[in-house]
């Protein structure tokens, strides 16, 4: 399964899931689904924006697909 580091990186910033969602223009629920590995951020643009907001390289987000179980959303 995909190891998503969004929560870890968000918590380092001291942000809630709602804070991160606001900065990205997505819901808190969408952020939580990424953090739980149920869905991945949809599209390269959103992934780049997520990485920029969190202050990391896209590769550090851990969004590569290891499984077909994870769906794309948000």
matplotlib code that plots the C-alpha trace (Angstrom):
import matplotlib.pyplot as plt

x = [0.0, 1.1, 2.8, 1.5, 3.4, 1.0, -0.1, 3.5, 4.5, 1.3, 1.9, 5.5, 4.0, 1.6, -1.4, -4.7, -6.2, -8.6, -5.7, -4.0, -7.3, -7.9, -4.4, -5.1, -8.7, -9.9, -12.0, -10.7, -12.2, -10.2, -7.0, -7.9, -8.6, -5.1, -3.6, -5.3, -4.2, -7.7, -7.2, -4.4, -4.4, -5.6, -3.4, 0.2, -0.7, -2.3, 0.5, 3.0, 1.0, 0.8, 4.5, 5.1, 2.7, 4.4, 7.9, 9.1, 9.8, 6.9, 8.8, 8.9, 5.1, 5.1, 2.4, 3.7, 1.3, 2.2, -1.3, -4.4, -6.4, -5.8, -8.1, -7.4, -9.5, -9.4]
y = [0.0, 3.6, 5.3, 8.8, 11.3, 14.2, 14.0, 13.8, 16.8, 18.8, 18.2, 19.4, 22.7, 22.7, 22.8, 21.0, 19.1, 21.9, 24.4, 22.5, 22.0, 25.8, 26.5, 24.0, 24.8, 21.3, 20.1, 18.7, 15.4, 15.3, 15.9, 13.2, 10.7, 11.4, 11.0, 7.6, 6.4, 6.0, 8.5, 10.4, 14.0, 14.2, 15.7, 16.9, 20.5, 19.7, 17.5, 20.3, 22.8, 20.4, 19.9, 23.6, 24.4, 21.7, 22.9, 19.6, 18.0, 16.1, 12.8, 13.4, 13.2, 9.5, 9.6, 7.0, 4.2, 0.8, -0.6, -0.3, -0.1, 3.7, 5.9, 9.4, 12.2, 15.8]
z = [0.0, -0.6, 2.3, 2.4, 4.5, 4.3, 8.0, 9.3, 7.2, 8.1, 11.8, 11.5, 10.4, 13.4, 11.1, 11.4, 8.5, 8.1, 7.9, 5.1, 3.3, 3.4, 2.0, -0.9, -1.6, -0.6, 2.4, 5.7, 4.7, 1.5, 3.4, 5.9, 3.1, 1.7, 5.2, 5.7, 2.2, 0.9, -1.9, -3.5, -4.5, -8.1, -10.7, -10.9, -10.3, -6.9, -5.9, -6.7, -4.8, -1.8, -1.8, -2.1, 0.8, 3.0, 2.0, 0.5, -2.9, -4.5, -4.1, -0.3, -0.1, -0.7, -3.3, -5.6, -6.3, -4.9, -5.2, -7.2, -3.9, -3.6, -5.6, -6.9, -5.3, -4.4]

ax = plt.figure().add_subplot(projection="3d")
ax.plot(x, y, z, "-o")
ax.set_aspect("equal")
plt.show()
